[in-house]
Amino acid sequence: MYDCIIIGAGPAGLTAGLYAGRYRMSAAILERLTPGGQIMLSPDIQNFPGFPSGITTTELIDRMKQQADEAGVKIEDAEVTAVEAGQKDGKPAFTVRCVDRALESRTVIIATGATWKHLGVPGEEKLIGKGVSYCGTCDGPLFRNKEIVVVGGGDHALEDALYLTTYASTVHLVHRRQAFRAAKILEEKVRANPKITLVLDSVVEEIVGSAKVEAVRIKNVKTGAVSAQQCQGVFIFVGIAPSAGFAKSIVKTDDAGFILTDDAMQTSARGIYAAGDCRRKVLYQVINGCGDGAVAAHAAHSYLINQ
């Protein structure tokens, strides 16, 4: 019987493990793939406080893993399929079911993250981290005075297109429709920005490049005409999907599947917390994912004390 099981070894889960260990809780972090999560797609991080020249993603995650390990919390290979509520020795407890075993814990922190939706076009997967990005805030400074393409028509796409104009020489905004789904004020700002070129009624069919992004092939969905646009970066904002399907049966989520929490990371099920990109929030960054993890571990510790 653990005090806390943390599902996911991204920044939120690793921070939760560190704080759980410092609270002297018996805890384990379960990870089905490689520790680090979605940020491992970026070679380095330029906006994590304390590293003014940036830090490689691998080094940052290795440091987080070391801290959790030194606090006595280990990472175990396990794919979670379900979390079930129950009782043990007269107190609430949870069974965390994995593909190959089941574990018991007094509290659970879900920190499984989310994945950026991909276009699924040729060249995209090969060039991730080599000009293809899903985070303007993370990678924008790498494209100073360069020509880039932004794909998408929602708030996130337009917000990041505007943000990226502070670095890029030109931003080509590609959207499959004539009308945007974003807030009208964002559309007005985009249309008024001289650095942004609108490429509407169009889709990206291919991202071209050998060692790095060199161009994109764009198809007009109305005329069928195909053209090539030279660029050094492609930022894709066509949505984000939480990686927490197993949790829907035990905690409340929004329509997109993001877990709903309060400010203490408490979900609708007492004793279960969510941290990082799998929960509904307004900013998906490493720094606030770490903050979520710290708060979740603190809340879990308080819950155990008051049981």
N, C-alpha and C positions, 0 to 999 in steps of 0.2 A: 504494500500500500504506500504509494507516494503521497507527499503533501501536494505536489503540483506536477502535472505533465504538460509540457509545452509542445505544441504541434507546429513544426516549422522552424528551420534554422537560418532564416534570413536575418537582417538587422534587428527587427522587432523581437523575434524569438531568441536570438543570442543575447540581446540586452535583458530580456525577461529572465533568461537563465542566469545571467550574471547577478541580477538583483535577488532572484530567488536563493541563489547560493549564499549571498551576503546576509540574507535573512535567516540563514541556516535551515532552509527548507530542504527536505529530500525531494529532489527534482530530476527530471530527465527531459532532454529535448529529442523529439522524434522527427526525422527528416527522411523523405523518400528519395530525394535526389542528391544534389551537391549542396552543401551549406553555402549560403550567400543569396540564393534566390534570384529574382529577376535582374538585380543590379550586376550580376556577373556577365551580362550582355555588354556592359560598358567596360572598357579597359581601365579607365581611371575615373576618379570623382574629384571635381574641382571645387565643389561648394560645401564640403564637410568642414565644420568649424575646427580650427586648430591646425589645418594644413593649407597654408596660404598658397603654396605652389602645387596643391593637389596631392593625391595619394592613389596608388594603383588599387583597384577594387580587390584584387587578390590579397594585397598586404593588409588592407583595412579589415577584411573578413577574417584573415588569419589572426590578427590582433584580437578581434572580438571573440573568436573561438578560444584563444589562449586564456583570455580573462574568464570566460565561463568555466573552462577546465580548471583553472586555478581556484575558482570559487567552489569547486567540487561537483559541477554539473556536467555530465557527459552527453555527447550526441550519439544517438542510436539510429541505425538504419531501420526504418519502418515506414510502411505506407498505411495510414489510418483510413479505415473504411466507415467507421461509425463511432459515435460517442453516446453512451446510454446512462441515464440517471438511475440511481438505486440507493440502497442503504448498506452500511457495513458497521457492525458493532453499535447499532442504534444511531448512527450519524449519517448524514448525506454523503454519498460517494458516487464516483463515476467509473464506468468500465470503458476504456478506450480500446476498441477493437481494431487490430491491424491484420494485414493479409496473413501473417504467420503466427500471430499470438494475440493475447489480450492482456492489458495492464489495468491496474486499479489505482485511483487517485482521489484525493479529497477535493482538489480543484483542477481545472483545465484552462490553459490559455491557448486559444487558437490564433496562430500567427502564420498562416499558410500563404499569405500574400495574394498577388493577382498577376495576371499576364496581360500585356498589351496585345490587342488584336492585330494580326498581321494581314497584309494584303494578299499574300499567297501567290505572288508573281515571281517569275524567274529572276534570279539575282538577289532577291531580298535576304534570304537566309545566309547566303555566302558572304554578304557584305555587311552583316550586322557588326557594329563596332568598327567598321571600316568606311564609315560615311553614312550608313543607315542607322537611324536613332529613333527612339520612341519617347524621348524626354528632352525638350528644349532647354529647360532649366539646368539639366545635368550637362548637356553637351554643347550648348550654344556658344560658349567662349572658344571652343575649338574651331569655329568657322568664321573667325574674324576676317572681314573683307573678302569673303568667298560667296559664291553663288549657290543658293540652296533651293530645294523644292519642299514644300509642305503639303501634305495630303490630308484632306478632311474638311468638314463644313460645320462642325459643332463648336460650342464655346471653347473647348480645349484647343482645337485646331487654330481658331482665330486668335485666342489669347497668346498662344505660343508663336504664331506668325508675327504678331506685333512685337513680342519680346525679342524674337530673333532678329528683327530689323536693327536692334542696337549693336549687333555684331556683323551680320551678313551685309554684303554689298547690294544684293537683290534677293528677294524672296518670291518665288513663283508658287502661288497658292492654287492647288489643283483640287477641284470639287466636282463630283459626278452630276450635280444638278445646277440649275441657274439660281435657285434660291438657297440661302444658307439656313441651317437649323439653329444657328447661334442667336444670342440676344441681339436685338436691333442696334444697340449702341456699339457693340463690338463690330458689327458689319459696317457701320458708318465710319468707324475709325480705320478699319482695314481699307475701305474704298478710298479714304482720304490720304492714306499713307503713300508717298511717292516711291518708297522702296518696294512696295508690294505690287506684283503683277498678277491679276486674276486669270486663271485658266479654267473656265466653267464648262459645264456639260462634258466633262472629260474625266478619264481614268488613267492611272499609270498601269501600263501593260508589262513593263520590264524595267529593271534597274540594271544598268550596264556598267561594267568595270571588271578588271581582272584582280588587282590587289587592293583597289579602292574604288569608290563611286566616281564615275566619269560622266554619266548622263542617264536620262530616263527616256523611255519611249512612251508617248502619251497618245491616247486615242480619243477622238471626239465621238461621244456616244450618239450624237444626232446625225453627223455626216459620215462617220466611219473613217475619216481622215486620220492618218497616223503621222506624228512628227517626233523629232528628237530634240530634247532640251539638255544642253550641256549644264552640268552642275557638279559640285564637290560634296554635297550632302543631301540626304533625303530624310525628312522628319515625318513620321507616320502617326496620325492621330485619328484613328477610326474606331476608337473605343477601348475599354479595359474590362476584363472579365475576372471576377474573384475566383480564387482556387479553393473554394470551401463548400463544394457541393454536398459533402457528407454531413455538414452542420445544419442543413435546412430542417432536418427532422427534430432537432432539439432546441434550436434558438431561432429567433425571428430575424428575417432578412428583408431587404427591400426588393422591389420587382426585379432588379438586376442580379440579386443574389449576394449583395454586400451585407455583412452582419451589422445589425443595429446595436449600438452601445450607448451608455451614458458617459459622462466625463471621466468616470473611474474605470472605463473599459468594461463595465459590467454588461453582460448580455441579458436577454429576457429570462435566462435560466440562472438562478443563484448559484454561484460557485464556478460558473463558466465565464471567461473573459475573452475578449478579442483584441488583437493589437496589430498595427501595421496596415498594409494595403488591402487586407481581406475585409476590413470594416468600412462602413460608409463615412467619408470625410471629404474635406475640400482640397487637400494637398497630399500628393503621393510622392514623398521624398524620404531619403534614408534618415535624415535628421529627426523628422517627426515620427517615423516608424520606431526609432530607438526610444523616443519619449513615450510612445504608446506602450512599449514593452516594459519600461520602468514603472509606469503607472499601473499596468496590469499586475505585475508581480507584487507591488505594494498593496494593491487591493486584495489580491489573493491571500497575502500574509495577514492582513487585517481581518478578513473573513474567517480564517482559521483560528485566530486568537479569540474571536467573539463567538465561535461556535458553542 
